[in-house]
Amino acid sequence: MQILKLGGSVITKKDAKLVPDINNILNLAASIAQVWKSGKRDIIIVHGAGSFGHALVLEYKINDGVKTEPERFASAKTHSACASLLL
């Protein structure tokens, strides 16, 4: 079993909040497809947050933890942004 992490700095635009790097994602997908077609099927793919998570964590100042109701809301908003990266 292999775990492949696609780092957030590779799959998102570093200089813009909530912007995927479509070209990098497509290139990675093509490379992963070649590996899959070669018969390697025991791969788990995970991704980092990049500009979909880090910018919001800093904006809402939740990088030291989530303790208050507004921080919980900020955490949920950050999680939602990261989940949208899957689409």
C-alpha positions in Angstrom: 0.0 0.0 0.0 1.3 3.4 -1.0 0.1 6.8 0.3 0.5 9.7 -2.1 0.1 13.2 -0.7 -0.5 16.0 -3.3 0.8 19.0 -1.4 -1.4 22.0 -1.2 1.4 24.2 -2.6 1.4 22.0 -5.7 -2.3 21.8 -6.3 -3.3 25.4 -5.4 -2.1 28.8 -6.5 0.1 30.1 -3.7 -0.6 33.8 -4.5 -4.4 33.6 -4.5 -6.9 32.4 -1.9 -9.1 29.5 -2.9 -7.7 29.1 -6.4 -6.8 25.6 -7.6 -3.8 25.1 -9.9 -5.7 23.3 -12.7 -2.6 22.7 -14.9 -0.7 21.0 -12.1 -3.8 19.0 -11.1 -4.3 17.8 -14.6 -0.6 16.8 -15.0 -0.7 14.9 -11.7 -3.9 13.2 -12.7 -2.3 12.1 -16.0 0.7 10.7 -14.1 -1.4 8.9 -11.6 -3.5 7.5 -14.4 -0.4 6.0 -16.0 0.6 4.3 -12.7 -3.0 3.0 -12.3 -3.1 1.6 -15.9 0.2 -0.1 -15.3 -1.6 -2.2 -12.6 -0.6 -0.4 -9.4 -3.9 -0.2 -7.6 -3.0 -0.1 -3.9 -2.6 3.7 -3.8 -4.3 6.1 -1.3 -4.3 9.7 -2.5 -4.6 12.6 -0.1 -4.2 16.3 -0.6 -3.0 19.2 1.4 -4.9 22.4 2.0 -2.8 25.1 0.3 -4.5 28.3 -0.3 -7.9 26.6 0.5 -7.0 26.2 4.1 -3.9 28.1 5.2 -5.2 31.5 4.2 -8.4 31.1 6.1 -6.6 29.7 9.2 -4.5 32.8 9.3 -7.4 35.1 8.5 -9.5 33.8 11.3 -6.5 33.4 13.6 -7.2 29.8 14.5 -3.7 28.4 14.0 -3.3 28.1 17.7 -6.5 26.0 18.2 -10.3 26.3 18.2 -11.9 27.2 21.6 -14.7 29.7 21.0 -17.9 29.6 19.1 -16.6 32.1 16.4 -13.5 29.9 16.1 -15.6 26.8 15.6 -17.4 28.7 12.8 -14.1 29.7 11.3 -12.9 26.1 11.5 -16.1 24.8 9.8 -15.6 27.4 7.0 -12.0 26.4 6.6 -13.0 22.7 6.4 -15.7 23.5 3.8 -13.2 25.4 1.7 -10.8 22.4 1.8 -13.6 20.0 0.9 -14.4 22.2 -2.1 -10.9 21.5 -3.4 -12.1 17.9 -4.0 -14.7 19.0 -6.6 
